Amino acid sequence: MSDEECCESVRTESLMRIYHYLDGELTTTEIREISVHLEQCPSCHDEYEIEALLKELVRRSCSHDRAPMGLREKIRQRIALEQNTMPGI
């Protein structure tokens, strides 16, 4: 299977794994697996590079702004309201 076939056949899964990889949400085994895959698959490596740059840009752009006072409490109240009104949560 070529690199292109590898990634095109499981495009959504590959992107989700890249997102989880960037966010540090994988196990040690999964990190090793995706690291090896990124070294061997130019298509996924390119996607990883793009997503990593985008994540860094967002981090730098948003790190200087402070949320308005009281926003955290409003969010907590909204979550509590949603949890009370939605069954199964």
VMD Tcl script that draws the C-alpha trace (Angstrom):
set ca {
  {0.00 0.00 0.00}
  {1.45 3.39 -0.97}
  {1.60 6.33 1.41}
  {-1.18 8.03 -0.53}
  {-3.46 4.97 -0.34}
  {-2.69 4.60 3.35}
  {-3.83 8.07 4.17}
  {-6.67 8.45 1.70}
  {-8.35 5.24 2.82}
  {-8.39 6.31 6.47}
  {-8.17 10.10 6.14}
  {-10.51 10.98 9.02}
  {-8.89 8.50 11.39}
  {-5.42 9.75 10.47}
  {-6.38 13.36 11.13}
  {-7.98 12.50 14.48}
  {-4.84 10.64 15.53}
  {-2.74 13.66 14.52}
  {-4.98 15.96 16.58}
  {-4.74 13.65 19.60}
  {-0.98 13.37 19.08}
  {-0.60 17.16 19.04}
  {-2.79 17.51 22.12}
  {-0.83 14.90 24.08}
  {-3.87 12.64 24.40}
  {-2.26 9.35 23.33}
  {-0.70 6.52 25.28}
  {3.03 5.91 25.06}
  {2.41 3.04 22.64}
  {0.17 5.17 20.43}
  {2.75 7.97 20.42}
  {5.42 5.53 19.24}
  {3.11 4.15 16.54}
  {2.17 7.53 15.14}
  {5.76 8.79 15.33}
  {6.91 5.85 13.22}
  {4.02 6.39 10.82}
  {4.82 10.11 10.47}
  {8.43 9.24 9.63}
  {7.30 6.80 6.92}
  {4.29 8.60 5.45}
  {4.94 11.95 3.76}
  {1.22 12.75 3.44}
  {0.55 12.34 7.15}
  {3.79 14.13 8.01}
  {2.69 17.10 5.90}
  {-0.70 17.14 7.65}
  {1.05 16.96 11.01}
  {3.29 19.92 10.11}
  {0.31 22.02 9.01}
  {-1.70 21.20 12.13}
  {1.29 21.81 14.42}
  {1.89 25.22 12.84}
  {-1.79 26.11 13.09}
  {-1.93 25.06 16.74}
  {1.15 27.15 17.53}
  {-0.29 30.16 15.70}
  {-3.55 29.92 17.65}
  {-1.65 29.51 20.93}
  {0.48 32.59 20.27}
  {-2.44 34.67 19.02}
  {-4.74 33.85 21.91}
  {-2.33 33.77 24.82}
  {-2.35 37.53 25.34}
  {-6.09 37.99 25.71}
  {-7.78 37.62 29.06}
  {-11.34 36.40 29.38}
  {-13.83 38.89 30.80}
  {-14.42 38.78 34.55}
  {-17.11 36.28 35.51}
  {-16.89 34.27 32.29}
  {-15.71 31.12 34.07}
  {-18.72 31.22 36.44}
  {-21.14 31.82 33.55}
  {-19.69 28.81 31.72}
  {-20.02 26.63 34.83}
  {-23.63 27.73 35.28}
  {-24.40 26.98 31.63}
  {-22.82 23.52 31.86}
  {-24.84 22.75 35.00}
  {-28.02 23.93 33.26}
  {-27.30 21.80 30.20}
  {-26.53 18.75 32.33}
  {-29.83 19.15 34.19}
  {-31.89 19.54 31.01}
  {-30.29 16.84 28.85}
  {-31.07 13.20 29.70}
  {-28.19 10.75 29.86}
  {-25.52 13.25 30.82}
}
mol new
graphics top color blue
foreach p $ca { graphics top sphere $p radius 0.5 }
foreach p [lrange $ca 0 end-1] q [lrange $ca 1 end] { graphics top cylinder $p $q radius 0.2 }
display resetview
